[in-house]
Amino acid sequence: MKITSIEVIRLSLPFDSDRPTATDQETAWNAASPALKQMETLLVRIETSSGIHGWGEAFGHLANPVTLQALQQLVIPCFLGKPVPQSRAALEALMAEAEKALHGFGRGGPVRFGLSAIDIALWDLLGQQLAQPLWQLLGARRQQIGLYASLVSYNNQPEEVARQVMRAWQAGFRTLKLHETEYAAIAAARAALPPEATLMVDVNCPWTVEEASLRAVQLTELKLGWLEEPVWPPEDAHGLARVRSAGMPIAAGENACGEWGFAELFNNAAIDVAQPSVAKVGGISALLRVIQRANKHRVKVVPHCFYYGAGLLATAHIVAALPDEVQLEVPFIRFASPLYPQLAFSPTLVLPDAPGLGFTPDVQVMKQHTVSHLQIDMEGTRHV
């Protein structure tokens, strides 16, 4: 069985987050931005000579056009005509071969995002060949996992933040994450929630080490589950370690450059929680290696996941294989037309019984919200 063609499908899905309309001056650089009206996903579908297919997802969001070009021009040609791996060892060997071939185009960024999508799709195919759902193939004993609500940004408006966390609490979520940066907004959320609620904050790398250290001390009294990515630049492991010494649990890793970026974080005792992102770090194979490294350093792993396609479902399978208290991050938004059943978020998720990933997108939703659709084979590229 060989890889005969690979499709790349860019979707843009309208959503509602129950937040005030953004001003014209705001730019949606971040997926939690109030200016964002649609969430994008970049799906990859590997077709094989036997007729089975595997799904993957690449990062992402506003970078999708660049990642799409990397897939079309660089990544996909490395896999066309290759045998479909029938073991984990063969899969990792094929991925390593492609990484070596493409290293001159960057070890991170769009090339690695594209490789991540291919790796996820190959794991989907592997599970189908072995007649096992991915969570079983990864050694999980639980099929149902908990979810935590990752709220979009509400512009540091305390009253609005308090209202939104209560919306999430009333929807059944007992663990919540903010994307706010000001103490007043974070404190308002903490005050609004019952004491038993777990609250985390992702500030998206805004502060110097000195400012982050002061903020961490200030936030300690709010008893946060963690403070996520407090330092600019995000790869400053020494700086993160200094902030961590203030006593606040520190989480980071969604912006780490591959698994070697995590090695730097672990070697410097910089974080309490590692957050590899399956659609960025190199797919399932690389994320599993990050988990192995984290275990050696006794660092908890809670994968980052602000995705809406096969990447979200791949992360869910991985979470099932982690300790029971680890939950899946899901955006606290409502899609106008869910791409697949698991996107109707609730506080728990039951993983599919189907072999492989079990990703079954709605054909009509895909057709309605497709931005571009390419099919690439040995003869070239065509628009579908």
Secondary structure, 3 states (H helix, E strand, C coil): CEEEEEEEEEEEEEEECCCCCCCCCCCCCCCCCCCCCEEEEEEEEEEECCCCEEEEEECCHHHHHHHHHHHHHHHHHHCCCCECCCCHHHHHHHHHHHHHHHHHHCCCCHHHHHHHHHHHHHHHHHHHHCCCEHHHHCCCCCCEEEEEEECCCCCCCHHHHHHHHHHHHHCCCCEEEECCCCHHHHHHHHHHCCCCCEEEEECCCCECHHHHHHHHHHHHHHCCCCEECCECCCCCHHHHHHHHCCCCCEEECCCCCHHHHHHHHHHCCCCCEECCEHHHHCHHHHHHHHHHHHHHHCCEECCECCCCCHHHHHHHHHHHCCCCCCCEEEECCEECCCCCHHHCCCCEEECCCCCECCCCCCHHHHHHHEEEEEEEECCEEEEC
